[in-house]
Amino acid sequence: MEAILNEHSRTGDFLDLYAKYQRQLYVFIRGHVPLRSDIDDVFQDASRVLWEKFDQYQAGSDFGSWAFAVVRLQLLKYYESQDRLTHLLNPEIASLVAKELVEVSRSADTRVEALRGCIEKLLPRDQLLLKQRYDSARSVKELADKLQRTESAVYKTLQKIHDGLFDCVKATLSLGRSPT
């Protein structure tokens, strides 16, 4: 009975963490795989591997970083299985391209981490506006109606927030420091 409860808890833990990053992982894969059918296949394979390797994930650590590392490995396997790089390039160059893919991904991870830190520095009302706009995928018109403001005012507020975030991320990355 205890084993069943532990497995149920483990499944719930995985699903909670996976749900937070599922969309980001899909978008990441979509940015690296040209064909829609291949995107779905790589995403499905990566999701399966994440579940299979979930025992290796250390509870309390950054699930997103761990998940993206697993997805990067799945992307490398995808490229190897496609023979696309090897038909166009010799194996050494194909390996360099794969390594560059990993480096670009790490750079993106660093930028995302900086952005998260900068978002945490925003005023609560600005954080809420961003969540309503992007997490809930609400249109500016819907937000304007809800906030009883004009669409133009909401656009201007979002632009100020975006500009501030851009400057914060740029400063954080140029200093090479943690965003928090």
Beta strands, then each sheet from edge to edge (+ up, - down):
end
